[in-house]
């Protein structure tokens, strides 16, 4: 089992806990602040400031937050044969990214974008950067412009489909891989006969795991395929994809809020539990399948709130 240790400040650890709030464990190891379990990785934060990532996707998850602590003998994040070259930021690239995987409400949205190197300066000019650094109003404004500027493909895995696949045993990682593969193939077809100099995917799993997810599928073809964490900061094509994915995600939340009759919150924190309890009260338990990722821990929390508040 691979494992990585990184050293973070208290504020950073709070951000990590918030990010994994849907996967928190009740039983904590001695000296720990929190523990969370994903399908292929366990995260444990300690009072010392050290955060331990264990599992097949330990490297990928740890790299979201920092680099391995220098005092540790544990292996740090390693380069792999799909790591992008130093000049990637100046290349014509198809970039892909996804949004919504950690949110209880709403779908997963995946977007692939072709960003020609001749248009990179224009993308910078309209404000394209990592969507995590943009507020929703900025996302909507830039997204409207991007839709007219770049060839792209948007795929949405709505909640009923997500819950059906998850109930059949499909992991979220495999769902994401299938969506990325399909979106990239769509863009390759859109820009034909032009060929991108490379394909850059925002890495959510080790390359061998990613391609294993795609076994039996018709996989996109390219002479240069790269996977990297934090790829939004490496190439504007991935940044543009992240903005368009977030754009679609925000738009979908507006639709969910309209259907619910009240504003649906994003994320997976306490406000989400309260909203889900209200949804149960007003629409019934069966509504969760259409609005949420029902296997998240939020479902059980919402049921408790519903029983204590509305019954």
Secondary structure as a PSIPRED ss2 file (coil, helix, strand):
# PSIPRED VFORMAT (PSIPRED V4.0)

   1 X C   1.000  0.000  0.000
   2 X C   1.000  0.000  0.000
   3 X E   0.000  0.000  1.000
   4 X E   0.000  0.000  1.000
   5 X E   0.000  0.000  1.000
   6 X E   0.000  0.000  1.000
   7 X E   0.000  0.000  1.000
   8 X C   1.000  0.000  0.000
   9 X C   1.000  0.000  0.000
  10 X H   0.000  1.000  0.000
  11 X H   0.000  1.000  0.000
  12 X H   0.000  1.000  0.000
  13 X H   0.000  1.000  0.000
  14 X H   0.000  1.000  0.000
  15 X H   0.000  1.000  0.000
  16 X H   0.000  1.000  0.000
  17 X H   0.000  1.000  0.000
  18 X H   0.000  1.000  0.000
  19 X H   0.000  1.000  0.000
  20 X C   1.000  0.000  0.000
  21 X H   0.000  1.000  0.000
  22 X H   0.000  1.000  0.000
  23 X H   0.000  1.000  0.000
  24 X E   0.000  0.000  1.000
  25 X C   1.000  0.000  0.000
  26 X C   1.000  0.000  0.000
  27 X C   1.000  0.000  0.000
  28 X C   1.000  0.000  0.000
  29 X C   1.000  0.000  0.000
  30 X C   1.000  0.000  0.000
  31 X C   1.000  0.000  0.000
  32 X E   0.000  0.000  1.000
  33 X E   0.000  0.000  1.000
  34 X E   0.000  0.000  1.000
  35 X E   0.000  0.000  1.000
  36 X E   0.000  0.000  1.000
  37 X E   0.000  0.000  1.000
  38 X C   1.000  0.000  0.000
  39 X C   1.000  0.000  0.000
  40 X C   1.000  0.000  0.000
  41 X C   1.000  0.000  0.000
  42 X E   0.000  0.000  1.000
  43 X E   0.000  0.000  1.000
  44 X E   0.000  0.000  1.000
  45 X E   0.000  0.000  1.000
  46 X E   0.000  0.000  1.000
  47 X C   1.000  0.000  0.000
  48 X C   1.000  0.000  0.000
  49 X C   1.000  0.000  0.000
  50 X E   0.000  0.000  1.000
  51 X E   0.000  0.000  1.000
  52 X E   0.000  0.000  1.000
  53 X E   0.000  0.000  1.000
  54 X E   0.000  0.000  1.000
  55 X C   1.000  0.000  0.000
  56 X C   1.000  0.000  0.000
  57 X C   1.000  0.000  0.000
  58 X H   0.000  1.000  0.000
  59 X H   0.000  1.000  0.000
  60 X H   0.000  1.000  0.000
  61 X H   0.000  1.000  0.000
  62 X H   0.000  1.000  0.000
  63 X C   1.000  0.000  0.000
  64 X C   1.000  0.000  0.000
  65 X C   1.000  0.000  0.000
  66 X C   1.000  0.000  0.000
  67 X C   1.000  0.000  0.000
  68 X E   0.000  0.000  1.000
  69 X C   1.000  0.000  0.000
  70 X C   1.000  0.000  0.000
  71 X C   1.000  0.000  0.000
  72 X C   1.000  0.000  0.000
  73 X C   1.000  0.000  0.000
  74 X C   1.000  0.000  0.000
  75 X C   1.000  0.000  0.000
  76 X C   1.000  0.000  0.000
  77 X C   1.000  0.000  0.000
  78 X C   1.000  0.000  0.000
  79 X C   1.000  0.000  0.000
  80 X C   1.000  0.000  0.000
  81 X C   1.000  0.000  0.000
  82 X C   1.000  0.000  0.000
  83 X C   1.000  0.000  0.000
  84 X C   1.000  0.000  0.000
  85 X C   1.000  0.000  0.000
  86 X H   0.000  1.000  0.000
  87 X H   0.000  1.000  0.000
  88 X H   0.000  1.000  0.000
  89 X H   0.000  1.000  0.000
  90 X H   0.000  1.000  0.000
  91 X C   1.000  0.000  0.000
  92 X C   1.000  0.000  0.000
  93 X E   0.000  0.000  1.000
  94 X E   0.000  0.000  1.000
  95 X E   0.000  0.000  1.000
  96 X E   0.000  0.000  1.000
  97 X E   0.000  0.000  1.000
  98 X E   0.000  0.000  1.000
  99 X E   0.000  0.000  1.000
 100 X C   1.000  0.000  0.000
 101 X C   1.000  0.000  0.000
 102 X C   1.000  0.000  0.000
 103 X C   1.000  0.000  0.000
 104 X C   1.000  0.000  0.000
 105 X E   0.000  0.000  1.000
 106 X C   1.000  0.000  0.000
 107 X C   1.000  0.000  0.000
 108 X E   0.000  0.000  1.000
 109 X E   0.000  0.000  1.000
 110 X E   0.000  0.000  1.000
 111 X E   0.000  0.000  1.000
 112 X E   0.000  0.000  1.000
 113 X E   0.000  0.000  1.000
 114 X E   0.000  0.000  1.000
 115 X E   0.000  0.000  1.000
 116 X C   1.000  0.000  0.000
 117 X H   0.000  1.000  0.000
 118 X H   0.000  1.000  0.000
 119 X H   0.000  1.000  0.000
 120 X H   0.000  1.000  0.000
 121 X H   0.000  1.000  0.000
 122 X H   0.000  1.000  0.000
 123 X H   0.000  1.000  0.000
 124 X H   0.000  1.000  0.000
 125 X H   0.000  1.000  0.000
 126 X C   1.000  0.000  0.000
 127 X C   1.000  0.000  0.000
 128 X C   1.000  0.000  0.000
 129 X C   1.000  0.000  0.000
 130 X C   1.000  0.000  0.000
 131 X H   0.000  1.000  0.000
 132 X H   0.000  1.000  0.000
 133 X H   0.000  1.000  0.000
 134 X C   1.000  0.000  0.000
 135 X C   1.000  0.000  0.000
 136 X H   0.000  1.000  0.000
 137 X H   0.000  1.000  0.000
 138 X H   0.000  1.000  0.000
 139 X H   0.000  1.000  0.000
 140 X H   0.000  1.000  0.000
 141 X H   0.000  1.000  0.000
 142 X H   0.000  1.000  0.000
 143 X H   0.000  1.000  0.000
 144 X H   0.000  1.000  0.000
 145 X H   0.000  1.000  0.000
 146 X H   0.000  1.000  0.000
 147 X H   0.000  1.000  0.000
 148 X H   0.000  1.000  0.000
 149 X H   0.000  1.000  0.000
 150 X C   1.000  0.000  0.000
 151 X E   0.000  0.000  1.000
 152 X E   0.000  0.000  1.000
 153 X E   0.000  0.000  1.000
 154 X E   0.000  0.000  1.000
 155 X E   0.000  0.000  1.000
 156 X E   0.000  0.000  1.000
 157 X E   0.000  0.000  1.000
 158 X C   1.000  0.000  0.000
 159 X H   0.000  1.000  0.000
 160 X H   0.000  1.000  0.000
 161 X H   0.000  1.000  0.000
 162 X H   0.000  1.000  0.000
 163 X H   0.000  1.000  0.000
 164 X H   0.000  1.000  0.000
 165 X H   0.000  1.000  0.000
 166 X H   0.000  1.000  0.000
 167 X H   0.000  1.000  0.000
 168 X C   1.000  0.000  0.000
 169 X C   1.000  0.000  0.000
 170 X C   1.000  0.000  0.000
 171 X C   1.000  0.000  0.000
 172 X H   0.000  1.000  0.000
 173 X H   0.000  1.000  0.000
 174 X H   0.000  1.000  0.000
 175 X H   0.000  1.000  0.000
 176 X H   0.000  1.000  0.000
 177 X H   0.000  1.000  0.000
 178 X H   0.000  1.000  0.000
 179 X H   0.000  1.000  0.000
 180 X H   0.000  1.000  0.000
 181 X H   0.000  1.000  0.000
 182 X H   0.000  1.000  0.000
 183 X H   0.000  1.000  0.000
 184 X H   0.000  1.000  0.000
 185 X H   0.000  1.000  0.000
 186 X H   0.000  1.000  0.000
 187 X H   0.000  1.000  0.000
 188 X H   0.000  1.000  0.000
 189 X H   0.000  1.000  0.000
 190 X H   0.000  1.000  0.000
 191 X H   0.000  1.000  0.000
 192 X C   1.000  0.000  0.000
 193 X C   1.000  0.000  0.000
 194 X C   1.000  0.000  0.000
 195 X C   1.000  0.000  0.000
 196 X C   1.000  0.000  0.000
 197 X C   1.000  0.000  0.000
 198 X E   0.000  0.000  1.000
 199 X E   0.000  0.000  1.000
 200 X E   0.000  0.000  1.000
 201 X E   0.000  0.000  1.000
 202 X E   0.000  0.000  1.000
 203 X C   1.000  0.000  0.000
 204 X C   1.000  0.000  0.000
 205 X C   1.000  0.000  0.000
 206 X C   1.000  0.000  0.000
 207 X H   0.000  1.000  0.000
 208 X H   0.000  1.000  0.000
 209 X H   0.000  1.000  0.000
 210 X H   0.000  1.000  0.000
 211 X H   0.000  1.000  0.000
 212 X H   0.000  1.000  0.000
 213 X H   0.000  1.000  0.000
 214 X C   1.000  0.000  0.000
 215 X C   1.000  0.000  0.000
 216 X C   1.000  0.000  0.000
 217 X C   1.000  0.000  0.000
 218 X C   1.000  0.000  0.000
 219 X C   1.000  0.000  0.000
 220 X C   1.000  0.000  0.000
 221 X C   1.000  0.000  0.000
 222 X C   1.000  0.000  0.000
 223 X C   1.000  0.000  0.000
 224 X C   1.000  0.000  0.000
 225 X E   0.000  0.000  1.000
 226 X E   0.000  0.000  1.000
 227 X E   0.000  0.000  1.000
 228 X E   0.000  0.000  1.000
 229 X C   1.000  0.000  0.000
 230 X C   1.000  0.000  0.000
 231 X H   0.000  1.000  0.000
 232 X H   0.000  1.000  0.000
 233 X H   0.000  1.000  0.000
 234 X C   1.000  0.000  0.000
 235 X C   1.000  0.000  0.000
 236 X H   0.000  1.000  0.000
 237 X H   0.000  1.000  0.000
 238 X H   0.000  1.000  0.000
 239 X H   0.000  1.000  0.000
 240 X H   0.000  1.000  0.000
 241 X H   0.000  1.000  0.000
 242 X H   0.000  1.000  0.000
 243 X H   0.000  1.000  0.000
 244 X H   0.000  1.000  0.000
 245 X H   0.000  1.000  0.000
 246 X H   0.000  1.000  0.000
 247 X H   0.000  1.000  0.000
 248 X H   0.000  1.000  0.000
 249 X H   0.000  1.000  0.000
 250 X H   0.000  1.000  0.000
 251 X H   0.000  1.000  0.000
 252 X H   0.000  1.000  0.000
 253 X H   0.000  1.000  0.000
 254 X H   0.000  1.000  0.000
 255 X H   0.000  1.000  0.000
 256 X H   0.000  1.000  0.000
 257 X H   0.000  1.000  0.000
 258 X H   0.000  1.000  0.000
 259 X H   0.000  1.000  0.000
 260 X H   0.000  1.000  0.000
 261 X C   1.000  0.000  0.000
 262 X C   1.000  0.000  0.000
 263 X C   1.000  0.000  0.000
 264 X C   1.000  0.000  0.000
 265 X C   1.000  0.000  0.000
 266 X C   1.000  0.000  0.000
 267 X C   1.000  0.000  0.000
 268 X C   1.000  0.000  0.000
 269 X C   1.000  0.000  0.000
 270 X H   0.000  1.000  0.000
 271 X H   0.000  1.000  0.000
 272 X H   0.000  1.000  0.000
 273 X H   0.000  1.000  0.000
 274 X H   0.000  1.000  0.000
 275 X H   0.000  1.000  0.000
 276 X H   0.000  1.000  0.000
 277 X H   0.000  1.000  0.000
 278 X H   0.000  1.000  0.000
 279 X H   0.000  1.000  0.000
 280 X H   0.000  1.000  0.000
 281 X H   0.000  1.000  0.000
 282 X H   0.000  1.000  0.000
 283 X H   0.000  1.000  0.000
 284 X C   1.000  0.000  0.000
 285 X H   0.000  1.000  0.000
 286 X H   0.000  1.000  0.000
 287 X H   0.000  1.000  0.000
 288 X H   0.000  1.000  0.000
 289 X H   0.000  1.000  0.000
 290 X H   0.000  1.000  0.000
 291 X H   0.000  1.000  0.000
 292 X E   0.000  0.000  1.000
 293 X C   1.000  0.000  0.000
 294 X C   1.000  0.000  0.000
 295 X C   1.000  0.000  0.000
 296 X C   1.000  0.000  0.000
 297 X C   1.000  0.000  0.000
 298 X H   0.000  1.000  0.000
 299 X H   0.000  1.000  0.000
 300 X H   0.000  1.000  0.000
 301 X H   0.000  1.000  0.000
 302 X H   0.000  1.000  0.000
 303 X H   0.000  1.000  0.000
 304 X H   0.000  1.000  0.000
 305 X H   0.000  1.000  0.000
 306 X H   0.000  1.000  0.000
 307 X H   0.000  1.000  0.000
 308 X H   0.000  1.000  0.000
 309 X H   0.000  1.000  0.000
 310 X H   0.000  1.000  0.000
 311 X C   1.000  0.000  0.000
